[in-house]
Amino acid sequence: MTTYTTLIILSGLVIFSYLFDLVASKTKLPSVLLLLLLGIGLRLLVDKLNVHPYDFMGILPALGTVGLILIVFEGSLELKYDRHKNKIIKGAFLSALFILIATVSVITFIIYQITGRDLYICFTNAIPFSVISSAIAIPSAAALSGKGKEFIIYESSFSDILGIILFNFAISNPNISISSFTGLGISTLLILVCSAISCILLLYLMGRLSHHIKFFLIISILILVYAIGQSYHLSSLVLILSFGLFLNNADAIEHAWFRGIFIYKNLSNDLTQLYQLSAESAFIIRTFFFVIFGFTMNIYDLNNIDILANGLFILASIFIIRFLYLKIFRKENSGAETFIAPRGLISILLYFNLPASLKIPQVGPAFLFMVVLGSSLIMSIGLLSSKKTPKIAEPEK
């Protein structure tokens, strides 16, 4: 393959992704689903032409991690805090927590029935299937009202964070003891302290940088700190969400010493540029990640009746649990929120990070692909069938 052929393919993928986003804005059909189908179509074409494809599995986790960081950061930069939103934030956290716990429990039981393996192994394999993908949920929430959109951004971000915490806890503690929970408490406190310090230092750095290239530097530092934290099994996604929220709400802090040191003249303009840069970078990374993921999957594995049947059981449990929780505890649910429970980027990353000794052959990549594709299809059908809800403008501050 020549250099020019590669450039044609890469630029063509970006153009298709842009067109898919336009289709998504008009039809509520998630662009991620179209990207997955495009990847599948390209793989079928390559197989038909008997072309030996490049092995993308080595770069997929790194690409997905950067995409997750950028998407959560982009979503958090949209959120403006005030005391009236405490109810939404609390509701989103409780929803993410209880739905995660219930879903992990049910899927653990399903995997145990399928495989008969040790409950601990079934539990660790259930976690990737139980976490809402903010990479898909946040862009899909654009079709909802103001409060509904904020709820989904918070809930999916909390689900990612809690899912990572639970996953790290599970693989680090095959035998649960009091010291396990002590370690969890210490690591959670440590990442909260690191997040607070990082937010202050990065905002200070933004105000002092005079070089014309500074936003990619800020994003690179974020990715660096995230990677260092994750290497020590800390839930560094807390830092990403915190920094975005902190930046977008720093001007609301009234203390004179804080404003004198950290709030600078061009902060508002810099936030606009940073948001634009993170949004466009997330768009590029998301495009290549989901096309490559669709490309790496063998669609013929879905001919296996066991994979289809067991995948349908898991999909049914995901959406039944979500429907029951939101029906009982969230009165403001518009109905469309019930369907926004996709599995995607975070599920893929957690699955790839499972130690080889904990992986179950019956719960392999084809099984994961079935759940990711199926949850996106169900979300698409749910959003398409729901009535279009006009967005509620946020009040001026």
N, C-alpha and C positions, 0 to 999 in steps of 0.2 A: 504493500500500500504506500503510495507516494505521499509526500508532505501536503501537496495540494488536495489530494483526495481526503486526507485526514481533516484538513481545515474546512472542506466542503461539508463533511459529515458533522463536525462539531458546530459549525455555524447554522447548519440546517436544523439540528436538534434544538438550538436556542430559539430559532424562528418558530418551529413547531410548538415549543413550550409557550411562547408568547401568544400564539394563536389559541392554544388550549386555555390559557388564562382568560382570553376574551370570551371563549365559549363558556367557561365556568361562570363568568360574571353575568352572562345572559340566561343560562340554563340551570344554575346551581349544581351542575355536574362537576365534581372535583377534578381539577387539572391533574392531580397526582394519579388518578385512575387512568386518565388518558395517556399519561407518561408511561405507566406500567404496561398498558396495552401496546404502546409504541415499541417499548423494549422487547415485548414478546414477539411482535410482528417482525422486528429486525432480526431476532434470533431465528425465526422460521425461515426468513429470506436467506440468511447466511447458511443455514443447514441445507436449504434447497440448492444453493449455488456451490455446495461442498467447499466452502471457504473455512480454513482453520481459524477460529476466533481467538482473540487475545484473552488470557485468563485475568479477569477483572477482580477476582475475589480478594486479592491482596490489597487493593486500594479501597474497596468498598467500605470497610469499617472506618478508616480515616476520613473519607469523604463524608460519610454519614455523621460522624462526630462534629465536624466543622459545620455541617448543615444544621444539626440540632442546636448548636450554640448560637448561630446566626438567627435562626427562626425564633427561638425563645427570646433572644435579645431584641429582635425587631418587634415582637409582640409586646414585651414589657415597656418599650419606648412609646407605645401607644396609650399606656394606662396613666390616667391622671387620678391621684388619690385625693379623696376628702373623707371626712368622718361618715358621711352618708353612705359610703361604699363599704363600710365595715361588714354590713350584713351580707353583701355579695361575696366579699373575700372569705368570710367565715363559712358561708354556705358552700362556696367552691372547694374550700379545703376539706370540709367534712364529707362532701360528695366524693371527692377524689380518694379520701382515706377509706371510707366505708365501702365504696364500690370496689376499690382495689382489694381490700381484705376479703370481701364476699366472693369476688371473681376468682382470686387466687385459690381460695378454699374449694370452690366448685370445680375449677379446672384441674386442680391437684387430684381430686377424686376421679375425674374423667380419665386422666392420664394413668392413674393407678389401676383403674378398671381395664384400660386398653393394654397396659404393659405388665402389670403385676410386680413392678419394680418397687424398691424401698421407698417409703413415703417421703423421705428427705430428698431423694433424687427427683421424684415426681413434683415436689414442691418447687425446687429450683427451676425445673423445666416449665412450670406453670407461670412463673413470674413474667417472662417476656410476652406471653399471650394476654396478660391482664392489664397492661399499661396502655392508656390512651396516648396516641401519637400526636403531640402538639404540632409536629411538622405538617400533618394533614388537617388536624382540627382547627388550628388558628386561621389558615387561609380559608377554610370552609365556613368559618364563623362570620365571614364578611357578609353573608346573606341574612344574618339575624339582626334584630333590633339592638340598640345601644347596650342595654343591660344584658341581653342574651349573649351578645358578642363578648362583653367583658367577663361574664360568667365562664364561657368556654375557654377564653385565654387563660384566666386564673386556674380553672379546673384542670385543663390539659397540662399546664406547666407544673402544677402541684402533683399531678399524677406521674409525670416524668420524674420529678424530684423524689417522691415517695417510692416509686418503683425502683429507682437506682439505689436508694437507701436500703430497701428491703432486699434487693439483689445482692448488694455488697455484704450485707449482714448474713444472708443465707450461705453464700459461698465461702465466707470467712469463718463461719461457725457451724461446722457439721454436727457438733455436740453443744447444745444450748446450756448455758450456765449463767450464774449471776454476773460473772466477769464479762460475759458476752454483752449483756445489757449495759454494764458500766462502760465498756468500750464504745458502744453505740452512743451513749450520752456524751462521752468525751469528744468523739469525732463530730457529733452534731454541733456541740458548743464551739469546737475549734473552727468549723467551717463558717459558723455565724460570725465569730470574731474576725476571721480572715476576710469575710465578705464586707463587714463594716469598715475595716482598715483599707481594703482595696478600693471601695467606693470613694472614700475620702481622698486617697492618694491619686486615683485616676482622674477625678474631677479637678484636683489641684494641677495635675500634669496637663490636662486639656487647656486650662487657663494660662499656663506658662509657655506652652509650645508656640514658637513663632514660625517654624518651618512650614512650608506650604503643604507638605505631606505629614498629616498627623492622625487622621482617622484610621488608616490601616495599621498604624503603630498601636493605637488604643485597642483595636480589635485583636491584633497579634498578641498583645500583653494579656488580654482576656483569655485567648485560646491557650497561651502558655500557662497561666495560673490554673485554668481548668484542667489541663493535662497533668500538671504536677499534682493537683489535688486528687484526681482520679487514680493516679498511679499509687497513691497512699490510701485508696478506697474511701476517699471523702466525697460527699455528694456535692460536687463543685457547681452543679447547675443552679444551686441556691445563689451562688455568687453572680451568675449571669442574670438571673431574674432580678436580684437585688440592685445590681448596678443600673439596669435599664429603668427600674422604678425610681431609683435615687436621682438619676440624671433628669428624668422628666418632671420630678417634683422638688428639686433642690431650691428652685426659686420661691417655693412656698414657706421655706424656713426663715423665720423673722429675726433670729438672733443677729445683732449687729456685728459681732466678731466673725461669725460664719460668713455673712454676706460680704464683709470687707475682704476676707481672705479668699473665698472660693467662688463667689458669684462675680463674673466678669461681663463686660459690655456685650460681647458677641456670643454669649452662651446660647441664646435662643436660636440664632442663625446656625451655630455649630451643631445644635441638636437636630435641626432640620436636615443638615447635610449628613450627619452621622446616621440618622434614620434612613435617608435615601440610599446611602452606601450599603448599610446592612441589609436593607430590603432587596436591593439589586444583587448583592452578593449571595444572599439566601436563595434568590430566584435561580441563579446560575448553578449553585451547588445542588439544590433540590432537583433541578432538571436532570443533571448528569447522574445523580444518585439513583433516582427511581427508574430512569431509562436503563441504567446498568443493572439494577436489581432485576427488572423484568427480563433483560437480556440473559442474565446468568441462570434463570430458572428454566427447568425442563418442563414445558407445558404438558408433555406426554405422561408425566408422573401423575397428573390429575385423572388419568384413566383408572387409577387404583380405587376401587370402590370403598376400601377401608379408609383411605385418606379422606375421601369425600364425605363419608358418613361421620367419621370422628370429627372432621373439621366443622361439619354442620352442627354437631352437638355443642362444640365449643362456641360457635357463633351464636347459637340459640341462648346459651347460658349468659354470654356477654350482654346481649340486648335485653333479655328478660330481667336480669338483675338491675340493669340501668333503668329500665322502664318502671320497675317497682319502686326503686329508691326515689326517683324524681317525681313519680306520681304521689308518693306519700309525703315527702319532705320538701319539695320545691313547688310551691303554689304558682310561681311566676313562669313555670315551664310552658313555652309556647307550643310544645309538641315536637318541633324540629330538633330541639336539644337532645331528645331521646336517641336520635339516630346518629348524633355526632360522637361516636365512640370508636374511631378507626384505629386499627393497629397498623404500624408502619415503621418509620425510621427507628424509633426507640426500641421497638420489639426486635427488629433486625440486629441492632447493635448489641442488645443484651444477649440475644441468642448466640451471636458470634463470640461473645466474651465468656460463654459457658466453658469451664474447663473440660477437656476431652473426656476425663473420667466420669463426668456427670451427664454427658450427652446420651440420649436414648435413640437408637436407630429408627424406631417407629415414629418418633417425633422429630423428623428431619427437616431439611430445607423445603421440601415439597409441602409438608404439613404447614410450615410457617407461611409459605407462599399462598396456600389455600385460605388461611385465616386473614392475611393482609388483604388479599384481593377480595375475599368475600365481605369483609367488614366495610371496605370502600364501596363495594356495589350496594350493600344495604344502606349505607349512609347516602349514597347518590339517589337511590329510589325514595328514601325518606324525605330528603330535601326537595326533590322534584315534585313529590305528592303533597308536600305541605304548602299552605297558602303563603304567598309573598308577604312578608312583614315589613312595613316601612321603617327605616332607621329613625331612631329618636335622637335628635340633636342634643349634644351635651350643653348644659347651661354655661354661659360665659362666666369666667372667674373675675 
